[in-house]
């Protein structure tokens, strides 16, 4: 039994070897690849439809220059959804509950969008730091505020994903522990607690998908400002 509730977020090891690499690679094994058959199965059809709808919603506000990111955004979305959902299974590890990993994804991708904007349209990119029509005395203050908000973006990306998944895992563990303890003493209350646990698990599956979508959506919005 775990000593503390937060031990579930520790990276698992086997013989002193971290197993986080296996946890990062495993989701790709569950993605179906189209075969040589003319007629695809239901899984491939649903997968293709979901990807098409996702790309339509994501790339609709982007200019044509940002459409070259479609493949990357799709791969990132599938990767994050797979990690988040698989982490809800018992005796599994969720790498996206690690702030270091989420910041490792957020910072380079955010920096890439900023570099693209500075290279392609430096005037427009720098113009975001100063809203049009700003009074002259407020210009230095607003530039400082907008610069700080710009550098906070990758931190917000990583912390949002980490906090939502961590909170969900902690709630599931707390309620499941309560249901297990109450099984012998108060079966009726334990049954109600297990019902709440089931509904919470369904909610966490939705949160796992939504948070992955929000992560990619915010990246696309950052890209939209710089393309």
C-alpha positions in Angstrom: 0.0 0.0 0.0 1.2 3.5 -0.8 2.6 5.5 2.1 1.1 8.7 0.8 -1.4 9.9 -1.7 1.3 11.6 -3.8 3.4 8.4 -4.2 1.3 7.5 -7.3 2.9 10.5 -9.1 6.4 9.2 -8.6 8.1 7.8 -11.7 8.2 4.0 -11.4 11.5 2.2 -11.5 12.5 -1.5 -12.0 15.9 -2.6 -10.8 16.8 1.1 -10.6 15.8 1.8 -14.2 13.1 4.5 -14.8 10.1 3.1 -16.6 8.8 6.5 -17.8 10.3 5.8 -21.3 8.0 2.8 -21.6 5.0 4.8 -20.4 5.7 7.4 -23.2 6.1 4.8 -25.9 3.2 2.5 -25.1 0.4 4.8 -26.3 1.7 4.6 -29.9 1.2 0.8 -29.9 -2.6 1.3 -29.6 -3.0 3.5 -32.6 -4.3 1.6 -35.6 -2.4 1.9 -38.9 -4.3 1.6 -42.2 -3.6 -1.7 -44.0 -3.7 -2.7 -47.6 -7.4 -3.5 -47.6 -9.8 -1.4 -49.6 -12.5 -1.5 -46.9 -11.4 -0.1 -43.6 -12.9 -1.3 -40.3 -15.0 0.7 -37.9 -12.0 1.6 -35.7 -10.1 3.2 -38.5 -13.2 4.9 -39.8 -13.9 6.4 -36.4 -10.2 7.4 -36.0 -10.1 9.2 -39.4 -13.4 11.0 -38.7 -12.2 12.2 -35.3 -8.9 13.5 -36.7 -10.7 15.3 -39.5 -13.1 17.0 -37.2 -10.3 17.9 -34.8 -8.2 19.4 -37.6 -11.2 21.3 -39.0 -11.9 23.0 -35.6 -8.3 23.6 -35.0 -7.1 25.0 -38.3 -10.2 26.9 -39.3 -9.1 30.2 -37.7 -5.5 29.8 -38.9 -4.0 31.3 -42.0 -2.8 28.9 -44.7 0.8 29.4 -43.4 -0.2 27.6 -40.2 -1.7 24.6 -41.9 1.7 22.9 -42.2 1.5 22.3 -38.5 -1.6 20.1 -38.9 0.4 16.8 -38.8 2.3 17.8 -35.7 -0.8 19.1 -33.9 -2.6 15.8 -34.7 0.2 13.7 -33.4 0.5 15.8 -30.2 -3.2 15.6 -29.6 -3.3 11.8 -30.0 -0.2 11.4 -27.8 -1.6 13.5 -24.9 -5.0 11.9 -25.1 -3.5 8.4 -25.0 -1.2 9.3 -22.1 -4.0 10.9 -20.1 -6.6 8.2 -20.6 -4.2 5.3 -20.1 -3.1 6.8 -16.9 -6.6 6.3 -15.5 -6.2 2.5 -15.5 -5.2 0.8 -12.3 -1.4 0.2 -11.7 -0.4 2.6 -14.4 1.7 5.8 -14.5 0.6 9.1 -16.0 3.7 11.0 -17.3 1.6 14.1 -17.9 1.1 14.6 -14.1 4.8 15.5 -14.1 5.3 19.3 -14.4 8.8 18.8 -15.8 7.5 16.8 -18.7 4.6 19.2 -19.5 7.0 22.2 -19.3 9.4 20.3 -21.6 6.6 20.1 -24.1 5.2 23.6 -23.6 8.4 25.7 -23.5 9.9 24.6 -26.8 6.6 24.7 -28.7 5.8 28.1 -27.4 9.3 29.3 -28.2 8.9 28.0 -31.7 5.8 30.0 -32.3 7.5 33.2 -31.0 10.6 32.6 -33.2 8.4 32.0 -36.2 6.6 35.3 -35.5 9.9 37.2 -35.1 11.2 35.8 -38.3 8.2 36.2 -40.5 6.5 39.3 -39.2 8.6 41.1 -36.5 6.6 44.3 -36.5 3.3 42.6 -35.9 4.7 40.3 -33.3 6.2 43.2 -31.3 3.0 45.1 -31.9 1.2 42.6 -29.6 3.2 44.0 -26.7 1.5 47.4 -27.0 -2.3 47.7 -27.8 -3.3 50.4 -30.2 -4.4 53.7 -28.7 -2.5 53.3 -25.5 -2.0 56.6 -23.6 1.7 57.7 -23.7 2.2 57.6 -19.9 1.0 53.9 -19.8 3.2 52.7 -22.6 6.2 51.5 -20.4 3.9 49.8 -17.9 1.8 48.0 -20.6 5.0 46.8 -22.4 6.2 45.3 -19.1 2.9 43.7 -18.4 2.5 42.2 -21.9 6.1 40.9 -21.8 5.4 39.2 -18.5 2.2 37.7 -19.8 4.0 36.5 -22.9 6.6 34.6 -20.8 4.0 33.2 -18.5 2.2 31.4 -21.4 4.3 28.2 -21.4 4.2 28.1 -17.6 0.4 28.3 -17.7 0.3 25.5 -20.4 2.3 23.1 -18.3 0.7 24.0 -14.9 -2.8 23.7 -16.3 -2.3 20.2 -17.6 -0.5 19.1 -14.5 -2.9 20.5 -12.0 -6.1 19.2 -13.7 -4.8 15.7 -14.0 -3.2 15.6 -10.5 -6.4 16.8 -8.9 -8.4 14.2 -10.7 -6.1 11.4 -9.7 -6.1 12.5 -6.1 -9.9 12.7 -6.0 -10.2 9.2 -7.4 -7.8 7.8 -4.9 -9.5 9.6 -2.0 -13.0 8.4 -2.9 -11.8 4.9 -3.7 -10.0 4.7 -0.3 -13.2 5.9 1.4 -15.3 3.3 -0.4 -12.9 0.5 0.5 -12.9 1.5 4.2 -16.7 1.9 4.4 -17.4 -1.5 2.8 -17.4 -3.5 6.0 -18.8 -0.9 8.4 -21.4 1.0 6.3 -22.2 -1.0 3.0 -25.0 1.5 1.9 -22.7 4.5 2.2 -19.9 2.5 0.5 -22.3 1.7 -2.4 -23.2 5.4 -2.8 -19.5 6.3 -2.6 -18.7 3.8 -5.4 -21.4 5.3 -7.5 -19.8 8.7 -7.0 -16.5 7.1 -7.9 -17.9 5.7 -11.1 -19.3 9.1 -12.2 -16.0 10.8 -11.2 -14.1 8.3 -13.4 -16.3 9.2 -16.4 -15.7 12.8 -15.7 -12.0 12.3 -15.5 -12.0 10.5 -18.9 -13.7 13.6 -20.3 -11.2 15.9 -18.5 -8.3 13.9 -19.9 -9.5 14.4 -23.4 -10.5 18.0 -22.9 -7.2 19.0 -21.3 -5.2 17.5 -24.2 -7.4 19.4 -26.6 -7.0 22.7 -24.7 -3.2 22.2 -24.7 -3.1 21.9 -28.4 -5.7 24.6 -29.0 -3.8 27.2 -27.0 -0.7 26.3 -29.0 -2.6 26.9 -32.2 -3.8 30.3 -30.9 -0.2 31.3 -30.1 0.7 30.2 -33.6 -2.2 32.2 -35.0 -0.7 35.4 -33.6 2.6 34.8 -35.2 1.8 33.4 -38.6 
